[in-house]
Amino acid sequence: MDRVQILKGAEGIKKAYIGILAGEALDIVCLASNYEKVLGSWFDEVYSPKLYRLRTREILPDTPANRAFAKAKDQSRNQVRFLSGMGSQSDVVVGENAAVLVSYDEKEPFAVLISDQELISGLKVQFEVMWGGL
């Protein structure tokens, strides 16, 4: 299997997200606000219930909606920190043995599914630096 795969369209993004759920914990940088335009209700109705059974650490844009969302979570298992003044239509999800980069470009959305351990290790280091700085 390729250590880096490009999965195109909404179905490719869904496949990548489902593939990352195999571990016990995920680190997430979720900056996208238009994911529903690409995935419809799938993210909230199908993926999120599975996602929040795992331990997560998320970095989200600092908005009133995201703060309310964070308060509703089990904060011992699902920790959230906030990033002010920045955003993009992309997500990064880093697990134990895989990582996913998502572009929510409305015209050509895609995901990059990574199983290369060196890239995953590098993304984990970057996440730790961001997490520690917030």
A tleap script that builds the chain and sets N, CA, C and O, in Angstrom:
source leaprc.protein.ff14SB
mol = sequence {
  NMET ASP ARG VAL GLN ILE LEU LYS GLY ALA
  GLU GLY ILE LYS LYS ALA TYR ILE GLY ILE
  LEU ALA GLY GLU ALA LEU ASP ILE VAL CYS
  LEU ALA SER ASN TYR GLU LYS VAL LEU GLY
  SER TRP PHE ASP GLU VAL TYR SER PRO LYS
  LEU TYR ARG LEU ARG THR ARG GLU ILE LEU
  PRO ASP THR PRO ALA ASN ARG ALA PHE ALA
  LYS ALA LYS ASP GLN SER ARG ASN GLN VAL
  ARG PHE LEU SER GLY MET GLY SER GLN SER
  ASP VAL VAL VAL GLY GLU ASN ALA ALA VAL
  LEU VAL SER TYR ASP GLU LYS GLU PRO PHE
  ALA VAL LEU ILE SER ASP GLN GLU LEU ILE
  SER GLY LEU LYS VAL GLN PHE GLU VAL MET
  TRP GLY GLY CLEU
}
set mol.1.N position { 0.846 -1.184 0.000 }
set mol.1.CA position { 0.000 0.000 0.000 }
set mol.1.C position { 0.889 1.244 0.000 }
set mol.1.O position { 1.932 1.278 0.653 }
set mol.2.N position { 0.468 2.240 -0.725 }
set mol.2.CA position { 1.209 3.498 -0.760 }
set mol.2.C position { 1.207 4.145 0.622 }
set mol.2.O position { 0.218 4.084 1.352 }
set mol.3.N position { 2.328 4.763 0.965 }
set mol.3.CA position { 2.423 5.438 2.264 }
set mol.3.C position { 1.756 6.802 2.246 }
set mol.3.O position { 1.520 7.393 3.300 }
set mol.4.N position { 1.448 7.309 1.052 }
set mol.4.CA position { 0.697 8.551 0.896 }
set mol.4.C position { -0.311 8.328 -0.224 }
set mol.4.O position { 0.059 7.956 -1.338 }
set mol.5.N position { -1.592 8.557 0.080 }
set mol.5.CA position { -2.649 8.395 -0.914 }
set mol.5.C position { -3.448 9.686 -1.017 }
set mol.5.O position { -3.727 10.335 -0.010 }
set mol.6.N position { -3.809 10.050 -2.228 }
set mol.6.CA position { -4.691 11.193 -2.440 }
set mol.6.C position { -6.068 10.636 -2.765 }
set mol.6.O position { -6.237 9.868 -3.712 }
set mol.7.N position { -7.044 11.032 -1.967 }
set mol.7.CA position { -8.415 10.555 -2.112 }
set mol.7.C position { -9.281 11.749 -2.494 }
set mol.7.O position { -9.413 12.700 -1.723 }
set mol.8.N position { -9.863 11.697 -3.671 }
set mol.8.CA position { -10.551 12.867 -4.220 }
set mol.8.C position { -12.043 12.876 -3.902 }
set mol.8.O position { -12.688 11.837 -3.760 }
set mol.9.N position { -12.558 14.099 -3.796 }
set mol.9.CA position { -13.984 14.307 -3.618 }
set mol.9.C position { -14.474 14.009 -2.211 }
set mol.9.O position { -13.712 13.611 -1.330 }
set mol.10.N position { -15.779 14.216 -2.030 }
set mol.10.CA position { -16.387 13.986 -0.719 }
set mol.10.C position { -16.234 12.537 -0.286 }
set mol.10.O position { -15.970 12.267 0.886 }
set mol.11.N position { -16.395 11.603 -1.213 }
set mol.11.CA position { -16.268 10.183 -0.857 }
set mol.11.C position { -14.842 9.848 -0.435 }
set mol.11.O position { -14.643 9.039 0.471 }
set mol.12.N position { -13.863 10.446 -1.068 }
set mol.12.CA position { -12.476 10.236 -0.670 }
set mol.12.C position { -12.197 10.770 0.722 }
set mol.12.O position { -11.496 10.134 1.509 }
set mol.13.N position { -12.746 11.940 1.027 }
set mol.13.CA position { -12.577 12.519 2.362 }
set mol.13.C position { -13.215 11.614 3.412 }
set mol.13.O position { -12.624 11.365 4.462 }
set mol.14.N position { -14.411 11.125 3.131 }
set mol.14.CA position { -15.087 10.222 4.071 }
set mol.14.C position { -14.251 8.968 4.308 }
set mol.14.O position { -14.097 8.531 5.449 }
set mol.15.N position { -13.719 8.397 3.251 }
set mol.15.CA position { -12.890 7.189 3.371 }
set mol.15.C position { -11.669 7.464 4.252 }
set mol.15.O position { -11.310 6.641 5.095 }
set mol.16.N position { -11.039 8.612 4.056 }
set mol.16.CA position { -9.865 8.966 4.858 }
set mol.16.C position { -10.239 9.139 6.329 }
set mol.16.O position { -9.540 8.637 7.209 }
set mol.17.N position { -11.330 9.842 6.597 }
set mol.17.CA position { -11.765 10.051 7.977 }
set mol.17.C position { -12.090 8.727 8.670 }
set mol.17.O position { -11.698 8.519 9.819 }
set mol.18.N position { -12.791 7.845 7.994 }
set mol.18.CA position { -13.122 6.544 8.587 }
set mol.18.C position { -11.846 5.749 8.838 }
set mol.18.O position { -11.733 5.061 9.852 }
set mol.19.N position { -10.892 5.840 7.925 }
set mol.19.CA position { -9.640 5.108 8.067 }
set mol.19.C position { -8.810 5.526 9.265 }
set mol.19.O position { -8.047 4.721 9.800 }
set mol.20.N position { -8.947 6.763 9.691 }
set mol.20.CA position { -8.131 7.265 10.809 }
set mol.20.C position { -8.711 6.860 12.167 }
set mol.20.O position { -8.053 7.046 13.190 }
set mol.21.N position { -9.914 6.318 12.195 }
set mol.21.CA position { -10.571 5.980 13.457 }
set mol.21.C position { -10.054 4.700 14.104 }
set mol.21.O position { -10.543 4.314 15.166 }
set mol.22.N position { -9.081 4.034 13.495 }
set mol.22.CA position { -8.608 2.738 13.987 }
set mol.22.C position { -7.860 2.820 15.313 }
set mol.22.O position { -7.797 1.824 16.034 }
set mol.23.N position { -7.303 3.953 15.653 }
set mol.23.CA position { -6.513 4.072 16.876 }
set mol.23.C position { -7.360 4.369 18.103 }
set mol.23.O position { -8.587 4.287 18.065 }
set mol.24.N position { -6.685 4.714 19.184 }
set mol.24.CA position { -7.361 5.038 20.440 }
set mol.24.C position { -7.443 6.537 20.700 }
set mol.24.O position { -8.265 6.987 21.499 }
set mol.25.N position { -6.586 7.317 20.024 }
set mol.25.CA position { -6.533 8.754 20.288 }
set mol.25.C position { -6.173 9.495 19.006 }
set mol.25.O position { -5.443 8.983 18.157 }
set mol.26.N position { -6.701 10.713 18.883 }
set mol.26.CA position { -6.415 11.549 17.718 }
set mol.26.C position { -6.117 12.975 18.160 }
set mol.26.O position { -6.713 13.487 19.107 }
set mol.27.N position { -5.187 13.601 17.458 }
set mol.27.CA position { -4.911 15.027 17.599 }
set mol.27.C position { -5.424 15.702 16.336 }
set mol.27.O position { -5.143 15.256 15.223 }
set mol.28.N position { -6.178 16.781 16.518 }
set mol.28.CA position { -6.921 17.370 15.402 }
set mol.28.C position { -6.715 18.878 15.367 }
set mol.28.O position { -6.799 19.552 16.393 }
set mol.29.N position { -6.446 19.395 14.181 }
set mol.29.CA position { -6.484 20.834 13.933 }
set mol.29.C position { -7.613 21.023 12.931 }
set mol.29.O position { -7.467 20.722 11.746 }
set mol.30.N position { -8.737 21.525 13.423 }
set mol.30.CA position { -9.946 21.641 12.604 }
set mol.30.C position { -10.239 23.124 12.397 }
set mol.30.O position { -10.854 23.767 13.247 }
set mol.31.N position { -9.803 23.652 11.282 }
set mol.31.CA position { -9.974 25.078 11.010 }
set mol.31.C position { -11.082 25.357 10.000 }
set mol.31.O position { -11.449 26.513 9.787 }
set mol.32.N position { -11.614 24.315 9.380 }
set mol.32.CA position { -12.607 24.485 8.318 }
set mol.32.C position { -13.959 24.896 8.884 }
set mol.32.O position { -14.399 24.387 9.914 }
set mol.33.N position { -14.602 25.815 8.202 }
set mol.33.CA position { -15.956 26.215 8.570 }
set mol.33.C position { -16.970 25.801 7.506 }
set mol.33.O position { -18.176 25.863 7.744 }
set mol.34.N position { -16.495 25.382 6.341 }
set mol.34.CA position { -17.428 25.052 5.260 }
set mol.34.C position { -17.492 23.556 4.957 }
set mol.34.O position { -17.860 23.167 3.848 }
set mol.35.N position { -17.138 22.715 5.925 }
set mol.35.CA position { -17.124 21.278 5.666 }
set mol.35.C position { -18.496 20.748 5.264 }
set mol.35.O position { -18.580 19.789 4.497 }
set mol.36.N position { -19.578 21.356 5.771 }
set mol.36.CA position { -20.920 20.900 5.404 }
set mol.36.C position { -21.211 21.114 3.922 }
set mol.36.O position { -21.988 20.365 3.331 }
set mol.37.N position { -20.600 22.121 3.321 }
set mol.37.CA position { -20.800 22.348 1.887 }
set mol.37.C position { -20.230 21.205 1.066 }
set mol.37.O position { -20.696 20.940 -0.042 }
set mol.38.N position { -19.227 20.528 1.603 }
set mol.38.CA position { -18.587 19.414 0.899 }
set mol.38.C position { -19.176 18.076 1.335 }
set mol.38.O position { -19.437 17.215 0.496 }
set mol.39.N position { -19.389 17.893 2.644 }
set mol.39.CA position { -19.791 16.589 3.176 }
set mol.39.C position { -21.260 16.502 3.570 }
set mol.39.O position { -21.732 15.430 3.948 }
set mol.40.N position { -21.990 17.612 3.489 }
set mol.40.CA position { -23.376 17.592 3.934 }
set mol.40.C position { -23.436 17.304 5.427 }
set mol.40.O position { -22.588 17.771 6.188 }
set mol.41.N position { -24.430 16.539 5.843 }
set mol.41.CA position { -24.602 16.235 7.269 }
set mol.41.C position { -23.762 15.042 7.723 }
set mol.41.O position { -23.770 14.710 8.908 }
set mol.42.N position { -23.038 14.387 6.809 }
set mol.42.CA position { -22.280 13.169 7.125 }
set mol.42.C position { -21.321 13.379 8.294 }
set mol.42.O position { -21.252 12.533 9.185 }
set mol.43.N position { -20.585 14.482 8.310 }
set mol.43.CA position { -19.583 14.704 9.359 }
set mol.43.C position { -20.240 14.692 10.735 }
set mol.43.O position { -19.782 13.987 11.634 }
set mol.44.N position { -21.299 15.461 10.904 }
set mol.44.CA position { -21.941 15.581 12.213 }
set mol.44.C position { -22.764 14.351 12.585 }
set mol.44.O position { -22.815 13.973 13.756 }
set mol.45.N position { -23.403 13.727 11.608 }
set mol.45.CA position { -24.308 12.619 11.907 }
set mol.45.C position { -23.628 11.254 11.936 }
set mol.45.O position { -24.039 10.380 12.699 }
set mol.46.N position { -22.603 11.056 11.125 }
set mol.46.CA position { -21.965 9.738 11.020 }
set mol.46.C position { -20.589 9.722 11.681 }
set mol.46.O position { -20.313 8.862 12.517 }
set mol.47.N position { -19.735 10.658 11.312 }
set mol.47.CA position { -18.341 10.632 11.759 }
set mol.47.C position { -18.167 11.075 13.211 }
set mol.47.O position { -17.515 10.378 13.989 }
set mol.48.N position { -18.729 12.200 13.584 }
set mol.48.CA position { -18.521 12.751 14.935 }
set mol.48.C position { -18.887 11.780 16.055 }
set mol.48.O position { -18.121 11.659 17.011 }
set mol.49.N position { -20.028 11.079 15.982 }
set mol.49.CA position { -20.327 10.130 17.068 }
set mol.49.C position { -19.248 9.054 17.236 }
set mol.49.O position { -18.979 8.626 18.358 }
set mol.50.N position { -18.640 8.621 16.153 }
set mol.50.CA position { -17.555 7.634 16.223 }
set mol.50.C position { -16.273 8.290 16.727 }
set mol.50.O position { -15.542 7.711 17.530 }
set mol.51.N position { -16.012 9.495 16.250 }
set mol.51.CA position { -14.799 10.221 16.617 }
set mol.51.C position { -14.711 10.452 18.117 }
set mol.51.O position { -13.661 10.220 18.717 }
set mol.52.N position { -15.793 10.903 18.726 }
set mol.52.CA position { -15.732 11.308 20.126 }
set mol.52.C position { -15.826 10.143 21.104 }
set mol.52.O position { -15.906 10.355 22.314 }
set mol.53.N position { -15.817 8.917 20.591 }
set mol.53.CA position { -15.618 7.744 21.449 }
set mol.53.C position { -14.132 7.568 21.757 }
set mol.53.O position { -13.762 6.895 22.719 }
set mol.54.N position { -13.291 8.177 20.932 }
set mol.54.CA position { -11.842 8.129 21.121 }
set mol.54.C position { -11.404 9.293 22.010 }
set mol.54.O position { -12.167 10.231 22.239 }
set mol.55.N position { -10.173 9.224 22.506 }
set mol.55.CA position { -9.582 10.386 23.177 }
set mol.55.C position { -9.141 11.359 22.083 }
set mol.55.O position { -8.504 10.959 21.108 }
set mol.56.N position { -9.477 12.618 22.249 }
set mol.56.CA position { -9.099 13.611 21.249 }
set mol.56.C position { -8.543 14.860 21.914 }
set mol.56.O position { -8.897 15.211 23.040 }
set mol.57.N position { -7.665 15.510 21.178 }
set mol.57.CA position { -7.232 16.872 21.488 }
set mol.57.C position { -7.470 17.646 20.205 }
set mol.57.O position { -6.968 17.276 19.144 }
set mol.58.N position { -8.235 18.722 20.307 }
set mol.58.CA position { -8.583 19.503 19.119 }
set mol.58.C position { -8.149 20.946 19.271 }
set mol.58.O position { -8.241 21.534 20.348 }
set mol.59.N position { -7.681 21.494 18.183 }
set mol.59.CA position { -7.429 22.927 18.075 }
set mol.59.C position { -8.473 23.461 17.106 }
set mol.59.O position { -8.545 23.039 15.952 }
set mol.60.N position { -9.283 24.399 17.598 }
set mol.60.CA position { -10.394 24.952 16.825 }
set mol.60.C position { -10.283 26.471 16.760 }
set mol.60.O position { -9.645 27.083 17.616 }
set mol.61.N position { -10.904 27.087 15.744 }
set mol.61.CA position { -10.984 28.546 15.734 }
set mol.61.C position { -11.758 29.032 16.968 }
set mol.61.O position { -12.707 28.383 17.408 }
set mol.62.N position { -11.352 30.151 17.506 }
set mol.62.CA position { -11.985 30.691 18.710 }
set mol.62.C position { -13.255 31.441 18.324 }
set mol.62.O position { -13.222 32.629 18.001 }
set mol.63.N position { -14.376 30.718 18.367 }
set mol.63.CA position { -15.682 31.305 18.074 }
set mol.63.C position { -16.641 30.935 19.206 }
set mol.63.O position { -16.414 29.946 19.902 }
set mol.64.N position { -17.703 31.709 19.401 }
set mol.64.CA position { -18.688 31.342 20.426 }
set mol.64.C position { -19.281 29.946 20.186 }
set mol.64.O position { -19.498 29.197 21.138 }
set mol.65.N position { -19.538 29.601 18.941 }
set mol.65.CA position { -20.098 28.274 18.636 }
set mol.65.C position { -19.126 27.162 19.015 }
set mol.65.O position { -19.540 26.144 19.570 }
set mol.66.N position { -17.843 27.345 18.725 }
set mol.66.CA position { -16.857 26.320 19.075 }
set mol.66.C position { -16.667 26.213 20.586 }
set mol.66.O position { -16.456 25.118 21.108 }
set mol.67.N position { -16.738 27.332 21.285 }
set mol.67.CA position { -16.619 27.280 22.747 }
set mol.67.C position { -17.812 26.534 23.356 }
set mol.67.O position { -17.638 25.746 24.285 }
set mol.68.N position { -19.008 26.775 22.842 }
set mol.68.CA position { -20.188 26.051 23.325 }
set mol.68.C position { -20.067 24.563 23.004 }
set mol.68.O position { -20.411 23.717 23.829 }
set mol.69.N position { -19.580 24.247 21.812 }
set mol.69.CA position { -19.358 22.866 21.382 }
set mol.69.C position { -18.382 22.171 22.326 }
set mol.69.O position { -18.603 21.023 22.714 }
set mol.70.N position { -17.315 22.852 22.692 }
set mol.70.CA position { -16.294 22.273 23.573 }
set mol.70.C position { -16.850 22.013 24.974 }
set mol.70.O position { -16.524 20.998 25.589 }
set mol.71.N position { -17.678 22.913 25.476 }
set mol.71.CA position { -18.247 22.739 26.815 }
set mol.71.C position { -19.165 21.530 26.887 }
set mol.71.O position { -19.313 20.927 27.950 }
set mol.72.N position { -19.781 21.171 25.773 }
set mol.72.CA position { -20.711 20.044 25.743 }
set mol.72.C position { -20.003 18.692 25.710 }
set mol.72.O position { -20.644 17.658 25.895 }
set mol.73.N position { -18.697 18.687 25.477 }
set mol.73.CA position { -17.939 17.437 25.377 }
set mol.73.C position { -17.484 16.949 26.746 }
set mol.73.O position { -17.457 17.705 27.717 }
set mol.74.N position { -17.128 15.667 26.800 }
set mol.74.CA position { -16.469 15.093 27.972 }
set mol.74.C position { -15.041 15.626 27.956 }
set mol.74.O position { -14.187 15.103 27.240 }
set mol.75.N position { -14.783 16.664 28.743 }
set mol.75.CA position { -13.509 17.370 28.647 }
set mol.75.C position { -12.325 16.580 29.184 }
set mol.75.O position { -11.178 16.977 28.974 }
set mol.76.N position { -12.575 15.478 29.868 }
set mol.76.CA position { -11.455 14.636 30.286 }
set mol.76.C position { -10.961 13.771 29.120 }
set mol.76.O position { -9.784 13.417 29.066 }
set mol.77.N position { -11.853 13.436 28.197 }
set mol.77.CA position { -11.487 12.610 27.034 }
set mol.77.C position { -11.310 13.435 25.765 }
set mol.77.O position { -10.528 13.070 24.886 }
set mol.78.N position { -12.027 14.531 25.670 }
set mol.78.CA position { -12.038 15.335 24.449 }
set mol.78.C position { -11.653 16.769 24.792 }
set mol.78.O position { -12.512 17.607 25.067 }
set mol.79.N position { -10.352 17.038 24.771 }
set mol.79.CA position { -9.833 18.348 25.150 }
set mol.79.C position { -9.806 19.279 23.940 }
set mol.79.O position { -9.585 18.847 22.809 }
set mol.80.N position { -10.036 20.566 24.203 }
set mol.80.CA position { -10.065 21.559 23.129 }
set mol.80.C position { -9.262 22.782 23.548 }
set mol.80.O position { -9.332 23.233 24.692 }
set mol.81.N position { -8.506 23.303 22.608 }
set mol.81.CA position { -7.858 24.609 22.756 }
set mol.81.C position { -8.237 25.438 21.532 }
set mol.81.O position { -8.634 24.905 20.496 }
set mol.82.N position { -8.103 26.753 21.678 }
set mol.82.CA position { -8.620 27.645 20.649 }
set mol.82.C position { -7.529 28.504 20.035 }
set mol.82.O position { -6.594 28.941 20.707 }
set mol.83.N position { -7.677 28.729 18.750 }
set mol.83.CA position { -6.749 29.534 17.967 }
set mol.83.C position { -7.485 30.790 17.514 }
set mol.83.O position { -8.519 30.699 16.853 }
set mol.84.N position { -6.963 31.946 17.862 }
set mol.84.CA position { -7.618 33.208 17.521 }
set mol.84.C position { -7.093 33.776 16.214 }
set mol.84.O position { -5.902 33.696 15.914 }
set mol.85.N position { -8.003 34.349 15.446 }
set mol.85.CA position { -7.629 35.144 14.292 }
set mol.85.C position { -7.080 34.405 13.090 }
set mol.85.O position { -6.566 35.039 12.168 }
set mol.86.N position { -7.171 33.093 13.071 }
set mol.86.CA position { -6.653 32.342 11.929 }
set mol.86.C position { -7.673 31.289 11.534 }
set mol.86.O position { -8.433 30.785 12.361 }
set mol.87.N position { -7.667 30.977 10.270 }
set mol.87.CA position { -8.542 29.919 9.786 }
set mol.87.C position { -8.171 29.547 8.373 }
set mol.87.O position { -7.493 30.297 7.671 }
set mol.88.N position { -8.616 28.398 7.972 }
set mol.88.CA position { -8.449 27.946 6.593 }
set mol.88.C position { -9.483 26.864 6.362 }
set mol.88.O position { -10.060 26.339 7.314 }
set mol.89.N position { -9.715 26.536 5.138 }
set mol.89.CA position { -10.679 25.488 4.835 }
set mol.89.C position { -9.953 24.152 4.741 }
set mol.89.O position { -9.954 23.489 3.704 }
set mol.90.N position { -9.332 23.780 5.858 }
set mol.90.CA position { -8.569 22.535 5.905 }
set mol.90.C position { -8.624 21.945 7.306 }
set mol.90.O position { -8.892 22.643 8.284 }
set mol.91.N position { -8.368 20.657 7.379 }
set mol.91.CA position { -8.256 19.944 8.646 }
set mol.91.C position { -7.001 19.089 8.618 }
set mol.91.O position { -6.539 18.677 7.554 }
set mol.92.N position { -6.458 18.829 9.793 }
set mol.92.CA position { -5.351 17.889 9.963 }
set mol.92.C position { -5.742 16.974 11.119 }
set mol.92.O position { -6.108 17.446 12.195 }
set mol.93.N position { -5.663 15.670 10.893 }
set mol.93.CA position { -5.967 14.690 11.932 }
set mol.93.C position { -4.775 13.750 12.019 }
set mol.93.O position { -4.377 13.147 11.023 }
set mol.94.N position { -4.206 13.628 13.217 }
set mol.94.CA position { -3.017 12.797 13.399 }
set mol.94.C position { -3.330 11.702 14.409 }
set mol.94.O position { -3.719 11.969 15.546 }
set mol.95.N position { -3.151 10.466 13.965 }
set mol.95.CA position { -3.358 9.318 14.836 }
set mol.95.C position { -2.053 8.607 15.106 }
set mol.95.O position { -0.976 9.119 14.798 }
set mol.96.N position { -2.156 7.424 15.682 }
set mol.96.CA position { -0.973 6.647 16.036 }
set mol.96.C position { -0.243 6.133 14.796 }
set mol.96.O position { 0.986 6.173 14.732 }
set mol.97.N position { -0.999 5.653 13.819 }
set mol.97.CA position { -0.398 5.022 12.645 }
set mol.97.C position { -0.823 5.639 11.323 }
set mol.97.O position { -0.516 5.106 10.258 }
set mol.98.N position { -1.524 6.756 11.389 }
set mol.98.CA position { -1.972 7.413 10.163 }
set mol.98.C position { -2.228 8.888 10.450 }
set mol.98.O position { -2.411 9.298 11.596 }
set mol.99.N position { -2.236 9.661 9.388 }
set mol.99.CA position { -2.606 11.074 9.465 }
set mol.99.C position { -3.424 11.403 8.226 }
set mol.99.O position { -3.267 10.779 7.176 }
set mol.100.N position { -4.291 12.383 8.364 }
set mol.100.CA position { -5.128 12.822 7.255 }
set mol.100.C position { -5.030 14.340 7.151 }
set mol.100.O position { -5.172 15.050 8.146 }
set mol.101.N position { -4.787 14.823 5.950 }
set mol.101.CA position { -4.850 16.246 5.637 }
set mol.101.C position { -6.048 16.418 4.712 }
set mol.101.O position { -6.177 15.687 3.730 }
set mol.102.N position { -6.918 17.364 5.007 }
set mol.102.CA position { -8.127 17.548 4.204 }
set mol.102.C position { -8.184 18.971 3.678 }
set mol.102.O position { -7.964 19.933 4.415 }
set mol.103.N position { -8.483 19.088 2.391 }
set mol.103.CA position { -8.771 20.381 1.774 }
set mol.103.C position { -10.262 20.414 1.451 }
set mol.103.O position { -10.765 19.582 0.697 }
set mol.104.N position { -10.958 21.387 2.033 }
set mol.104.CA position { -12.378 21.553 1.760 }
set mol.104.C position { -12.620 22.559 0.639 }
set mol.104.O position { -13.618 23.279 0.652 }
set mol.105.N position { -11.718 22.607 -0.317 }
set mol.105.CA position { -11.927 23.422 -1.511 }
set mol.105.C position { -13.242 22.959 -2.141 }
set mol.105.O position { -13.383 21.784 -2.480 }
set mol.106.N position { -14.192 23.859 -2.298 }
set mol.106.CA position { -15.518 23.467 -2.777 }
set mol.106.C position { -15.500 22.888 -4.188 }
set mol.106.O position { -16.318 22.025 -4.508 }
set mol.107.N position { -14.590 23.343 -5.029 }
set mol.107.CA position { -14.537 22.855 -6.409 }
set mol.107.C position { -13.829 21.516 -6.515 }
set mol.107.O position { -14.242 20.658 -7.296 }
set mol.108.N position { -12.764 21.325 -5.738 }
set mol.108.CA position { -11.986 20.089 -5.808 }
set mol.108.C position { -11.530 19.647 -4.419 }
set mol.108.O position { -10.342 19.719 -4.106 }
set mol.109.N position { -12.465 19.193 -3.585 }
set mol.109.CA position { -12.062 18.745 -2.252 }
set mol.109.C position { -11.287 17.431 -2.336 }
set mol.109.O position { -11.513 16.617 -3.232 }
set mol.110.N position { -10.375 17.241 -1.392 }
set mol.110.CA position { -9.627 15.985 -1.367 }
set mol.110.C position { -9.010 15.777 0.004 }
set mol.110.O position { -8.935 16.694 0.823 }
set mol.111.N position { -8.571 14.554 0.230 }
set mol.111.CA position { -7.850 14.206 1.457 }
set mol.111.C position { -6.547 13.534 1.076 }
set mol.111.O position { -6.451 12.865 0.047 }
set mol.112.N position { -5.555 13.721 1.914 }
set mol.112.CA position { -4.286 13.014 1.786 }
set mol.112.C position { -4.199 12.088 2.998 }
set mol.112.O position { -4.164 12.552 4.137 }
set mol.113.N position { -4.164 10.790 2.749 }
set mol.113.CA position { -4.059 9.791 3.807 }
set mol.113.C position { -2.607 9.346 3.884 }
set mol.113.O position { -2.049 8.847 2.906 }
set mol.114.N position { -2.006 9.528 5.039 }
set mol.114.CA position { -0.573 9.274 5.218 }
set mol.114.C position { -0.375 8.113 6.188 }
set mol.114.O position { -0.922 8.111 7.291 }
set mol.115.N position { 0.412 7.130 5.765 }
set mol.115.CA position { 0.781 6.037 6.673 }
set mol.115.C position { 2.295 5.971 6.876 }
set mol.115.O position { 2.785 5.073 7.560 }
set mol.116.N position { 3.029 6.898 6.300 }
set mol.116.CA position { 4.480 6.977 6.468 }
set mol.116.C position { 4.801 7.448 7.887 }
set mol.116.O position { 4.395 8.539 8.286 }
set mol.117.N position { 5.526 6.632 8.646 }
set mol.117.CA position { 5.781 6.937 10.055 }
set mol.117.C position { 6.621 8.198 10.259 }
set mol.117.O position { 6.441 8.896 11.257 }
set mol.118.N position { 7.524 8.499 9.344 }
set mol.118.CA position { 8.330 9.722 9.498 }
set mol.118.C position { 7.463 10.970 9.359 }
set mol.118.O position { 7.612 11.917 10.131 }
set mol.119.N position { 6.564 10.976 8.385 }
set mol.119.CA position { 5.656 12.117 8.238 }
set mol.119.C position { 4.716 12.222 9.434 }
set mol.119.O position { 4.459 13.318 9.933 }
set mol.120.N position { 4.203 11.083 9.891 }
set mol.120.CA position { 3.309 11.091 11.052 }
set mol.120.C position { 4.042 11.640 12.274 }
set mol.120.O position { 3.489 12.454 13.013 }
set mol.121.N position { 5.273 11.203 12.490 }
set mol.121.CA position { 6.067 11.708 13.621 }
set mol.121.C position { 6.263 13.212 13.527 }
set mol.121.O position { 6.154 13.916 14.531 }
set mol.122.N position { 6.551 13.712 12.330 }
set mol.122.CA position { 6.724 15.151 12.136 }
set mol.122.C position { 5.449 15.924 12.420 }
set mol.122.O position { 5.495 16.988 13.037 }
set mol.123.N position { 4.310 15.402 11.979 }
set mol.123.CA position { 3.032 16.059 12.246 }
set mol.123.C position { 2.706 16.045 13.740 }
set mol.123.O position { 2.134 17.003 14.261 }
set mol.124.N position { 3.069 14.959 14.426 }
set mol.124.CA position { 2.853 14.905 15.880 }
set mol.124.C position { 3.670 15.978 16.591 }
set mol.124.O position { 3.172 16.635 17.505 }
set mol.125.N position { 4.912 16.157 16.178 }
set mol.125.CA position { 5.760 17.194 16.779 }
set mol.125.C position { 5.147 18.571 16.542 }
set mol.125.O position { 5.080 19.387 17.461 }
set mol.126.N position { 4.700 18.833 15.319 }
set mol.126.CA position { 4.087 20.126 15.006 }
set mol.126.C position { 2.834 20.354 15.849 }
set mol.126.O position { 2.611 21.456 16.350 }
set mol.127.N position { 2.017 19.309 16.005 }
set mol.127.CA position { 0.813 19.453 16.828 }
set mol.127.C position { 1.190 19.785 18.271 }
set mol.127.O position { 0.590 20.670 18.881 }
set mol.128.N position { 2.185 19.078 18.819 }
set mol.128.CA position { 2.601 19.323 20.207 }
set mol.128.C position { 3.066 20.766 20.398 }
set mol.128.O position { 2.775 21.379 21.425 }
set mol.129.N position { 3.780 21.304 19.427 }
set mol.129.CA position { 4.236 22.695 19.510 }
set mol.129.C position { 3.035 23.640 19.525 }
set mol.129.O position { 2.979 24.564 20.336 }
set mol.130.N position { 2.078 23.407 18.630 }
set mol.130.CA position { 0.880 24.257 18.606 }
set mol.130.C position { 0.089 24.114 19.901 }
set mol.130.O position { -0.310 25.113 20.501 }
set mol.131.N position { -0.136 22.884 20.332 }
set mol.131.CA position { -0.921 22.620 21.545 }
set mol.131.C position { -0.286 23.312 22.751 }
set mol.131.O position { -0.977 23.934 23.557 }
set mol.132.N position { 1.022 23.196 22.863 }
set mol.132.CA position { 1.731 23.808 23.982 }
set mol.132.C position { 1.717 25.325 23.958 }
set mol.132.O position { 1.857 25.964 25.000 }
set mol.133.N position { 1.550 25.908 22.778 }
set mol.133.CA position { 1.556 27.360 22.649 }
set mol.133.C position { 0.202 28.010 22.827 }
set mol.133.O position { 0.098 29.236 22.815 }
set mol.134.N position { -0.844 27.205 22.993 }
set mol.134.CA position { -2.197 27.775 23.117 }
set mol.134.C position { -2.701 27.744 24.547 }
set mol.134.O position { -3.817 28.185 24.819 }
savepdb mol mol.pdb
quit
